[in-house]
């Protein structure tokens, strides 16, 4: 037998998980949205941290068989990947204006409109969580239960 280092290298960009990739036009350019699961189930939106895509950001969670099975059994997962963060993406040209976090939050709303989603559950990491929080605050309606208190 040969020498073994005891480690395994996985080329994440070549793994196929059965999702559908959708380029979604927003008011600030295109974003990539990968959809996994039954679209009739409740929507779970994910948004990665700065300089990451959904695979590099959420692979630890979705490679865990128990969590992956539970999430895919109960939700349709919509992974939003900002422009320039897609797998194999080319660098964004310097003449393209930088987007603010408010612009990124508006893109989330555009994605929901594209897929016809009403209420969603959101999961983000660091800056992605901040973008999703800004989105939630911008579209927030007060629950009738909250008004009753």
Order of alpha helices (4+ residues) and beta strands (2+ residues): beta-beta-beta-alpha-alpha-beta-alpha-beta-alpha-alpha
